[in-house]
Amino acid sequence: MATEKETETASPLDEVIEDIRRVAADDRDSNRNMYDALKSE
C-alpha cells in the first residue's frame, strides 16, 4: 500500500502500475508450481 506521502506525489498512473505489479506478484506466488514447471520446459 502507498503511504500518505507517496499518495500525495504519485500520479494515478503510478498507482495503477503499483496495483498491477502487486496483483502479478500475488498471482505468481499463488501459482508458483505452474511458473516453475513452465520455466523448466
C-alpha positions, -999 to 999 in steps of 0.1 A, spaced: 0 0 0 12 35 -7 19 57 23 3 91 27 34 108 14 36 86 -17 0 92 -24 5 129 -25 32 127 -51 20 96 -70 1 101 -102 -30 80 -109 -8 61 -135 18 53 -108 -10 39 -86 -23 17 -113 12 4 -122 17 -4 -85 -16 -23 -83 -7 -43 -115 27 -52 -100 11 -63 -67 -16 -84 -85 11 -100 -107 32 -108 -77 3 -124 -59 -6 -144 -90 30 -157 -93 30 -166 -56 -3 -185 -58 7 -203 -90 43 -208 -82 43 -245 -92 30 -237 -127 55 -209 -132 83 -232 -121 71 -260 -144 70 -236 -174 104 -223 -166 118 -258 -166 104 -265 -201 
